[in-house]
Amino acid sequence: MAKPERHATITDVAALAGVSVGTASKALNGRGSLREETRVRVREAARTLKFEVNAGARSLHSGRTYTVGMITTDSIGRFSIPVMLGAEDALGAGQMSVFLCDGRDDPIREQYYVKTLLSRRVDGIIVTGRRAQSRAPIGVGLPVPVVYAFISSTDPGDCSVVPDEAGGTRKAIDHLTAIGRTKIVHITGPEHHHSAQVRSASTQERLAELGLEPAAAPLFGAWSEAWGRQAVGILLTGGADFDAVFCGSDQIARGVVDALRAAGRRVPRDVAVVGFDNWDVMAEAAQPPLTSIDMNLEGLGRTAADMLLAAINGNPSSGRQLCPCHLVIRESTSVTP
């Protein structure tokens, strides 16, 4: 009968690394003042022996549970899933486990999850959602640090990590002018929507800075392809003279290119089109594929997680932290000879 496999112990790790058991324990649990080479040697020994730190014992030593709560209000996940993936990457590197809670835009459900997470003694909480706008804090005087990701807290003392939508808009306008377009129209979402407001205002500001007049007043509507098609109809019926359209979303932009093509306008030769969000299923499937502004949501999630880890370790930040957007160029603005 085969003997059961023997699992490595902390004593085995210490012996292989050539240190005391106490030193090995400190190195693996991130405690004490040890030289980095000692920590590395102990970790290598643990990896070689396939030794895993007991989470319960680590918690008793540090007073931490090495768990983080994540509350989202975005059931669809279009924006929050990339944020969560980025956060999990950063937290996983720190050997942190994540409890995911879907608040479904229900304040009662959200407060239930806050209480549940605190009862589980999480070390911190990340709050995210589907709209890049301000919201009330999930609580006041909570015993653990909280970081807001993609959305922001109305409390300036809270830490919020948000995309630089205004900066992304400027990159879109600068790209269009760099390829020689001077008669630019902006088509975006609902006028009451935070992102629509920011992207529209930033478009007008950047055009003014460049000494350009918009080819038409900004058009507000729905975040949909149907609205993009309808908006092009409004522009053409009104006789607007334009050679570029900057859209507040990729859905709108896809409707715009469809309507322009149906009207006999070539994209990008006659009219260049830029979208926003870089939603691959929209941007890459459009005809032609869309140039778009990417908010780098996974990077934003990693930044939020890093800031939460810093707060857990006693180095909190406050206020809104802007994460840069970047331009992804595709055929909708690339004119070939």
N, C-alpha and C positions, 0 to 999 in steps of 0.2 A: 504494500500500500504506500503510495507516494506521500511524502511528508508535505504538510501545508507550506506554501511559500512564506518565507520570513520577510517581513517588511523592515526596511531600514529605520533606525532610530536616530535621535539627535546625537547619541553617543557615537554611532557609526560615522555620522557626518563630521563631528568634531575630530575623530581620530584620523579620517582621511584628509581633512584640512590642516591637521597639525595644530589645533587650538584646543582650549578648554571647552567643556560643555557649555559653560556660562557665556563664553565669547561667541560660540556658535549660535546660541539662542538669541543673543543680542543682534547678531548680524542678520539672522533670518527674520527677526521681528522689527527691524528698523529702530532699535533702541541703542542707547549708549553712545559713547564717543570712540569710534573705532576708525582705524585707517581704512581708506577705500580699498586698498589692495587686500586687506583682511576680509572685508565684506565680500569682495569678488571671489576670493578663494573659497570661502564657506559656501557661497551660492553655487559655485561650480561643483563642489563636492556634493551638495544636495541634489543638483541636477543629475550628476553621474549615478548617484544611488537611488534616484527617483523618489527622493524624500519629499513629502508634502507637509507644510506647516499646518498644525491643527488649528482651525479657525477659532474654535471655542477657547483654546488656551491662549491664542494671540489676543482675543478680545479681553480676557481676564487681565492680561499683562498691561494692555494699552488703554483700557477703558473705552475702546471703540469696537463697533460691530463689523466694520469694513463692508457696510451696505449703504446704498444711496437710494432714495426714492425719486421717481420721476413721474410727474403728473402732467398729462396732456389734455387739452380740450379739443384736439383735432382727431375725430373718429375716422375721417377719411385717410389721413396720414400723408397727404400730398407734400406738406412742408415739414411736419413734425417727425416723420420717419427718418429722413436724412439727418436731421438734427440729433435724433436719438442714436442713430448708428455712429455718428461721430463722437457723441458723449460716451457711448459704451466702449469705443476703441480706447479712449483716454482712461476711462475708469478701469477697464480690464487690465491695462498696463500697470495700474496701481493695485491690482488684485482686489478690486472692489466689485461686489455683486450689486445688481440693479433690480429694484422692485418697480415695475411699470404699472401705472394706474391711469385709466381713461375716465376723466371727469365728465366727458360728453356735454360740456357747456352747462352743466347743472351745478349751481353753487352748493346745494345740499350734498350732492354726491361728492363734490370736491372736498368739502370740509370733513366728510366721513373718511376720505382717503388720507387727509392730513393727520387726523387723529390716529388712524390705523398705522400709518408710517411712524409716527412718534412713539406709539406703543411698542413698535418693533425696535425702537432705539436706533433708527437710522442715523448715520453720521451727518447727513445733509440731504437737501432736496433740490432738484432741478424742475422748473416749471416751464412748459412750452405750449404752443398752440398753433392755430392755422392762420393767424393774422399778425403782421408786424406792427402792433400798436400797443398803447399803454393799457394796463388793467390794474385793478385794485390788488394790493398784496394778498397772498393767501392767508396771512395771519400777522399779528403784531406781537413782538416779544417772543418769537418762537425760540426754543432751546437749541436749535441747530441752524447752521447757515443755509440760506436759500439763494439760488441764482436763477434768474429768468433768461430764457434763451429763445431768440426770434421775437417773442413778445417782450414787453418791458413793464416794469412796475411803476406805478404813479408815485411811489415813495422814492425821492432822490437818494435816500440812504441805502436803498437796496442795490444789489448788483444786477445789471441787465446787459446782456450781450445781444446786439441787434445788427442786421445788415445795413451797410451804408447805402441806402437806396438812392439818396441824392447823388452820391459819388458815382454810383452805377449809371444813373441817368446822364451825368456829364460825360461819361465815357462813351455812351451811345451817341450823343450829339456830336462829340468830337470826332468819332469815327465817321459819321455821315458827312461832316464838313471836310474831313481829310480826303474823302473820295470825291470831293467836288460838289456835294449837294448843298444847296443854299435855300431851297424852298421846302421847308420841313413842316409836316403836320403831326400833331400828337393825338392819338386815339387811345382812350383808356377806360377804366372801369367806373363803378358808381361814384358819383361826386362826393358822397358822404364817407367813402372808404379812405382810411388813412393812407394806404399805399398809393391810391389813385391821386390823392391830394399832393403827396410828396413828389411823385414822379411828374405830375403836371407842372407844379410850381418850379421844380428844378429845371424842367425843359425850358420854360419861359425865361428863367434867370440866365441859363447858359447861353441861349440864343441872344439875349440882350448883351451879355458880356462879349459875344463874338460880333456884335454889330448887325445882327440879323433880325428881321421881323418874321414871326411865324406866318406860314402860307395861309393859315386859317385858324380860327379860334379852336382851342382844344375841345374835343368831342368826348363827353362822358356817357357811359352806357353800362352794359353788363360785361362780366368777365367771360365772354363766349365768342365762338366763331361766328355765330349768327349776327352778333353786334358788329363784329369786324366787317362783315359783308354789307350790313346796313349802313355803316358809317361811310364806307367807300361810295355807296350810292348817293348819300347826302352830299359828299364832296363833289362828285362828278355832276350831279344835277345842279348844284350851285355854281358850277363853273370854276371851282378852285384850281389854281395853277400850282402844282406841287411835284417835286421830283424825289421826295423821300417821306416815309411814314415811320415814326417811332411809336411803337405800341406798348401799352402798359402791361401786357401779358402775351405769352405765346399763343394762347387760344385766340385772342383778338387778332394777332398777327397772321395766324393761319387763315382766318376768315378774310383778312385784308388781301393776302396774295391770291386767294381763290377768286375774289371779286375783281381784282385788277386784271387777272388773266382772262376772266369772262368778258371784261370790257375791252379787251384788246391791248391792254397796257402790259408791256414786258417788264418782268422783275428779274434782275435789277436794272436792266438797261434803261428803261423809261422811269421806273420808280424803285428806289432801294427801300427795303423794309427791315426794321430791327424789332425784335421782341424783347420780352423781359421774363426771367425765371429760368431759362434754359431747361425747360421740361422736355427731356429727350423724346418722349413718345409724341410730342407735338412738334418740336423743332426739327427733328430729323425726318419725320414723315411728311412734312410740308413740301410743296412743289413750287419753287425750289426750297431746299432746307434752309431754315432760318438762322440768321445771325441773331444772337441773343445775349442778354446780360445774365450771368450766373452769380447767384448770391452765395455760393460756396457754403451750403448749409451744413455739410458734414464738418467742414473746418470750423464753422461757427459752433457746432455742438462740442467739438474737441476743446475749443477755447473756453466755453462755458464750464465744461467738466474740469479743466485745469484750474479755473478760477475757484470752483467749488472746493477742489482738493486743497488749494492754497488757503482758503478760508477755514477749512477743517483743521489745517495745520497751524492756525493762528495768524494768517496773513490775509484778512478779508479786504475786498475792494468794494467801492460804492459808485453809484452813478451809471450812466449808459456808456458801454464800450462798443464802438463801431467796428464792424468787421468789413473789410473791403470786398467789393464785388469785382468780377472781371468779365471782360468781353470775349465771347466765343464767336469767331467769324466763320460764316458758312456762305453758301451760294447766293443768298438773298441780297447780299451787298457786294459780291465779288464779280465785277464785270470783266469778262475775258475779251481780248481783241477779236 
